[in-house]
Amino acid sequence: MRDGYDADIGRERFPSALVVESSVGQARLVCDLMRGLGFAHVWAGTDSATAFADLHQLTPDLLVLAVDVEPLDGFALAQTVRSAAQAGLRDLPILFLTPNATEGQVAQVRAIARSILMLKPPSRDSLRSHIALLMRAGRPATAGAGARPRP
């Protein structure tokens, strides 16, 4: 660890993240893992209705977004974020979480700039490596065996 952040995350460091997860237990797990990776501020939300407002108010450096949030699913929320007037939101890196990656989900993530897809529940190591890939790539990506589509 250097500067309080996990050295394997990449050159850029994330001081803050907003985790939007439909399950309170999953949100708590992801937030705890993020803090363990050295994120200084981690906020949790459980629905997409308030997430967009939270993004404007909190201005996090990373959005961790479950595909299955409601009332807007994660992809619809991501499209709203990408079309935001605020430049910082339009370029916000997005880590999508899903219980099983379908071909359709993989295609949707590839179409969204600065995004990556990973299976949940995440482990500390998988979360760290997906964030590192997201930051190194700086482009749409899917990574690792966990992001392969399932039939």
GIURDA-V626796 format. One record per residue. N is the residue number from 1. RES is the residue in one letter. NEAR is the number of other C-alpha atoms within 10 Angstrom. Layout:
((N | RES | NEAR) (N | RES | NEAR))
//
This chain:
((1 | M | 9) (2 | R | 7) (3 | D | 8) (4 | G | 12) (5 | Y | 19) (6 | D | 16) (7 | A | 16) (8 | D | 14) (9 | I | 21) (10 | G | 17) (11 | R | 10) (12 | E | 11) (13 | R | 18) (14 | F | 21) (15 | P | 16) (16 | S | 20) (17 | A | 25) (18 | L | 25) (19 | V | 26) (20 | V | 30) (21 | E | 27) (22 | S | 19) (23 | S | 15) (24 | V | 13) (25 | G | 10) (26 | Q | 18) (27 | A | 22) (28 | R | 16) (29 | L | 15) (30 | V | 24) (31 | C | 22) (32 | D | 14) (33 | L | 19) (34 | M | 23) (35 | R | 16) (36 | G | 14) (37 | L | 21) (38 | G | 21) (39 | F | 21) (40 | A | 14) (41 | H | 16) (42 | V | 22) (43 | W | 16) (44 | A | 18) (45 | G | 20) (46 | T | 19) (47 | D | 21) (48 | S | 24) (49 | A | 15) (50 | T | 12) (51 | A | 21) (52 | F | 17) (53 | A | 11) (54 | D | 16) (55 | L | 19) (56 | H | 14) (57 | Q | 9) (58 | L | 16) (59 | T | 17) (60 | P | 22) (61 | D | 21) (62 | L | 23) (63 | L | 24) (64 | V | 25) (65 | L | 29) (66 | A | 29) (67 | V | 25) (68 | D | 20) (69 | V | 21) (70 | E | 17) (71 | P | 12) (72 | L | 15) (73 | D | 17) (74 | G | 24) (75 | F | 19) (76 | A | 15) (77 | L | 20) (78 | A | 27) (79 | Q | 14) (80 | T | 15) (81 | V | 22) (82 | R | 18) (83 | S | 13) (84 | A | 15) (85 | A | 10) (86 | Q | 12) (87 | A | 11) (88 | G | 16) (89 | L | 22) (90 | R | 17) (91 | D | 18) (92 | L | 20) (93 | P | 26) (94 | I | 26) (95 | L | 24) (96 | F | 26) (97 | L | 23) (98 | T | 21) (99 | P | 14) (100 | N | 17) (101 | A | 20) (102 | T | 15) (103 | E | 13) (104 | G | 11) (105 | Q | 19) (106 | V | 20) (107 | A | 14) (108 | Q | 14) (109 | V | 21) (110 | R | 17) (111 | A | 14) (112 | I | 18) (113 | A | 19) (114 | R | 21) (115 | S | 29) (116 | I | 27) (117 | L | 30) (118 | M | 26) (119 | L | 20) (120 | K | 18) (121 | P | 14) (122 | P | 19) (123 | S | 13) (124 | R | 15) (125 | D | 12) (126 | S | 16) (127 | L | 21) (128 | R | 21) (129 | S | 17) (130 | H | 23) (131 | I | 24) (132 | A | 18) (133 | L | 21) (134 | L | 24) (135 | M | 20) (136 | R | 14) (137 | A | 13) (138 | G | 13) (139 | R | 17) (140 | P | 19) (141 | A | 22) (142 | T | 23) (143 | A | 15) (144 | G | 13) (145 | A | 9) (146 | G | 18) (147 | A | 22) (148 | R | 18) (149 | P | 15) (150 | R | 11) (151 | P | 7))
//
